[in-house]
Amino acid sequence: MLVKRIFYYLIGLALGSIGVYFFWQKKNATFDYGMDSRTLKTIRTKKRLFSNDAKIAMSKFNIDTLKIATILMDGDVDFGKGNPRQKPCAEYFVTGTKELENVSLLVKRCDSTATIEEIIIE
């Protein structure tokens, strides 16, 4: 009797999980619960500006806005190297992953803008 109940429970759980998966996939929902994910999401949602130093580094090292967007999507935020509690604009140090792991960004996030202050190539 108990085995039968567990079997029905597992079938219902599997069908429900599949339904929820397809439902959330169509909504294009993201689950940004970690500190890095929340920080990168708030940076991505703001108007993006580039300082003169960043523009020079972009042309010198052949870095385009797509690579910057990739870093801001999948990068790692080093809160120790930035100044996240600075007022009025917090500063974040974001390092790329995978093939962009040698590229780091110093981003200043204000109320309505996110300015790429520096691009550091290691």
LUMVEX-245095 format. One record per residue: residue in one letter; z, y, x negated of N, C-alpha, C, O in turn. Coordinates in steps of 0.02 Angstrom, whole numbers, plus 32768, in hexadecimal, padded with zeros to 4 digits. Layout:
aZYXZYXZYXZYX ...
# end
This chain:
m80007FC57FD78000800080008000803F7FD47FDA806D7FE2 l802A80407FA0802F807B7F757FEE80847F4D7FD880BC7F42 v7FD0804D7F387F9180507F127F5A806E7F3E7F3180947F25 k7F5A805D7F7D7F2880767FAB7F3080C27FB47EFE80E77FB5 r7F6D80DA7FB97F7A81227FC07F6481487F817F46817D7F86 i7F74812C7F477F60814D7F087F14814F7F037EF881817EED f7EF3811A7F187EAA81177F177E8D814E7F437E6081737F2D y7EA581557F807E8D81897FAE7E9C81CF7F937E7481FD7F99 y7ED781D67F757EEA82177F577EB9822A7F207EA182637F1D l7EA981FA7EF37E7C82097EBC7E3582187ED47E1482437EB7 i7E1F81F77F077DDC82057F237DDB824C7F407DAC82727F35 g7E0E825E7F657E1282A17F827E1882D77F4C7DF9830C7F51 l7E3E82C87F187E4582F77EE17E0383027EBD7DF1833A7EAC a7DDE82CC7EB27D9D82D17E907D6C82F97EBA7D4983257EA0 l7D6882E97EFB7D39830E7F267D4C83587F2C7D2183847F2B g7D8C83657F317DA383AB7F347D9583D07EF37D82840B7EF5 s7D9F83B07EBB7D9283D07E7A7D4883E07E727D3684157E59 i7D1D83B27E877CD583BF7E837CC283F97EB07C9A84247E9C g7CDF83FC7EED7CD084337F1B7CE784767EFF7CC284A77F03 v7D2384787EE27D3C84B77EC67D1284CC7E8A7D0485077E81 y7CFD849C7E617CD384AB7E287C9384CE7E3D7C8185027E21 f7C7084B47E6E7C3184D27E847C3D85147EA87C1485427EA3 f7C74851A7ECC7C8485587EEF7C8F85917EBD7C7385C77EC5 w7CB785857E887CC585B87E567C8885C77E2B7C8085FF7E13 q7C5E85947E217C21859F7DF97BF285CF7E1C7BD385F87DFB k7BEC85CB7E5D7BC085F87E827BDC863E7E857BB5866F7E89 k7C1D86457E837C3C86887E847C3986AA7E417C4686E67E3C n7C2786857E0D7C24869F7DC87C6786BD7DB47C6A86F27D96 a7C9C869A7DC47CE086B07DB57CF2869F7D6D7CDB866D7D52 t7D1B86C97D4F7D3586BB7D0D7D8186B87D117DA086D77D3C f7D9E86937CE47DE6868A7CE27DFF86A67CA07E0A86827C70 d7E0986E87C9F7E1E870B7C637E6987157C647E82874B7C75 y7E8E86E07C527ED686E47C567EF786EE7C127F2F87067C0E g7ED586DD7BDC7EF186E67B997EEE872F7B847EC887567BA0 m7F1687407B527F1787857B3B7ED4879A7B1E7EBC87D17B2C d7EB5876E7AF67E73877E7ADA7E3F87897B117E1A87B97B10 s7E3E875B7B417E0D875E7B777E14879E7BA17DE387BE7BB1 r7E5287AF7BB27E5D87EC7BDA7E49882A7BB37E2A88577BCF t7E5A882C7B737E4A88667B4A7DFE886E7B437DE388A47B4D l7DDC88377B347D93883A7B2C7D71884C7B6E7D3F88717B6F k7D8C88347BA67D6E88447BE77D75888E7BF67D4688AD7C0F t7DAF88AC7BE87DB788F37BF57D8B891D7BC87D7289527BDC i7D8089067B8B7D52892A7B5E7D0B89257B787CE689567B78 r7CF788EA7B8F7CB288E07BA77CA389087BE67C6A891C7BF1 t7CD589147C107CC889357C4F7CC389817C487CAC89A37C76 k7CD7899B7C0F7CD389E47C057C9089F87BE67C6D89CE7BC9 k7C7F8A387BED7C428A527BCF7C488A4C7B837C7A8A627B67 r7C168A2E7B647C198A207B1C7BF78A587AF47BBD8A697B01 l7C1C8A737AC57C028AA77A987C078A8F7A507C2D8A617A41 f7BE08AAE7A247BE08A9B79DD7BEB8ADA79B37BCB8B0D79BE s7C188AD579837C248B0D79557BEA8B1079247BC28AE1791F n7BE68B4778FE7BB18B4D78CC7BB78B1878967B858AFD7880 d7BF58B0978817BFF8AD4784F7BE68A9078697BC88A6A7844 a7BF38A8278A87BDD8A4378C57B918A4078C97B738A0C78BB k7B718A7778DB7B288A7978DF7B098A6E789A7AD68A4B7893 i7B278A8C78677B0E8A8378227B158A3A780D7AE68A1D77F1 a7B4F8A1C781B7B5989D578097B2A89A778307B1289767815 m7B1C89B8786F7AEE898F78967AA9898F78787A89895B7873 s7A9189C978637A4E89CC78457A4E89AD77FF7A1D898C77EC k7A8389B677D97A87899C77957A89895077947A688930776A f7AB0893177C17ABA88E977C17A9288C577F77A9B88897802 n7A6588E978187A3888CC784B7A6188AB78837A5588717894 i7A8F88D1789F7AB788B978D77AA188DF79157AA2891D7916 d7A8E88BA79487A7888DB79867AAE88D779BC7AE388B879B1 t7AA188F779F47AD488F97A2A7AE088B57A487B1588A97A65 l7AB088877A437ABA88437A5C7AF0881F7A347B1987FB7A50 k7AF0882879F27B23880A79C87B67882879D77B9A880579D8 i7B68886A79E37BA7888B79F57BC1886E7A377BFD88607A3E a7B9488677A687BA7884B7AA97BC188047AA27BF087F07AC5 t7BA287DD7A767BB887987A6B7BFE87977A4D7C28876E7A62 i7C0C87C37A1E7C4F87C77A017C8287DB7A367CB987C07A38 l7C6F880A7A617C9D88207A967CA587ED7ACD7CD287F37AF6 m7C7A87BB7ACF7C7F87867B017CAA874C7AE67CD587327B09 d7C9E87387AA87CBD86FC7A8D7CEC87087A527D0686D97A35 g7CF787477A3F7D1C87567A037D6787497A087D8287397A3D d7D87875079CF7DD0874979CA7DEE878D79BC7DD687B17990 v7E2187A079E27E4287E079D97E7E87D579AC7EA987AC79BA d7E8187FC79757EBA87F979477EE6883679577ED8886E7940 f7F1A882B797E7F44886279957F6D8880795A7F8288B9795F g7F77885A79257F9B887278EC7F7488A578C37F9288D278A5 k7F33889F78C17F0988CE789B7EF7890C78C37EE5893F78A6 g7EFD890879057EEE8942792F7F2D896779407F62895C7924 n7F26899479707F6089BA79887F5B89BD79D47F4889F179F0 p7F6D898679F67F6289827A3F7F8F89B07A687F8089BC7AA3 r7FC589CA7A4C7FF289F57A727FE88A3F7A65800E8A697A7C q7FB48A4F7A3F7FA68A957A2E7F918ABB7A6D7F6B8AA17A96 k7FAA8AF77A757F998B227AAD7F6E8B5B7A957F7B8B747A5F p7F3D8B737AB87F258B5C7AFA7EF38B237AF67EE28B057B29 c7EDA8B147AB97EA68AE07AB27EC08AA97A847ED08AB67A4A a7EC38A6D7A9E7ED98A337A767EA18A1E7A477E668A267A56 e7EB48A027A0D7E8389E979DD7E8B899E79D67EC2898379D4 y7E52897B79D57E52893379CF7E24891E79977DEF893D798C f7E3788EA79737E0F88CE793E7DF4888B79577E1B885C7962 v7DB3888679607D94884B797D7D67882A79497D3D884B792B t7D7087EA793E7D4987C4790F7D1C879379347D3187737964 g7CDE878E791E7CAE8761793D7CBF8718792F7CE787097903 t7C9F86EC79547CA986A4794A7C66868579397C3186A47940 k7C68864779227C2D861F79107C03864378DC7C1C865278A6 e7BC4865078EB7B97866F78BA7BA786B978AE7B8C86D6787E l7BD086D778D77BE3871D78CF7C2A872678B57C48875B78BE e7C4686F178967C8B86F578807C96872578467CD087377838 n7C61873A78257C69876A77EE7C6387B378077C6787E177DF v7C5A87BC78487C5387FF78647C92880F788D7CA787E978B9 s7CB08849787E7CEB885F78A47CDF88A578BE7CB988CC78A1 l7CFF88B578F67CF788F679167D3B8917791D7D6C88F6792D l7D3D895879117D78897F79227D6589A779607D3A89D3795D v7D85899779987D7289B379D97DAB89E079F17DE589CC79F0 k7D9A8A1B7A087DCA8A497A257DBD8A4A7A707D898A617A87 r7DEF8A327A977DE78A2D7ADF7E0E8A657B017E4C8A697AFC c7DE98A8F7B237E088AC67B497E048AB67B937DF38A7E7BA6 d7E138AE77BBE7E138ADB7C067DCF8AC67C217DCB8A967C48 s7D9A8AE87C0D7D598AD97C297D258AC37BF67CEE8AB07C08 t7D368AC57BB57D068AB37B827D258A837B507D628A807B48 a7CFA8A5E7B2E7D0E8A347AF57CDE8A467ABC7CA28A3B7AC1 t7CFA8A627A877CD28A797A4F7CD98A497A157D108A3979FF i7CA08A3179FD7C9F8A0779C17CA48A3879867C748A5A7975 e7CDF8A3B79677CEC8A6B79327CCF8A5378EF7CB08A7A78CB e7CDB8A1478DF7CC489F8789F7CA989B278A97CBF898D78D5 i7C7989A078807C60895C787C7C6C894578357C5189627806 i7C948911782C7CA788FA77EA7C8688B677DE7C8C88887806 i7C6288B277A67C41887477927C68885777577C7188797725 e7C7E881A775E7CA687FA77287C7D87C577057C9587A576D7 
# end
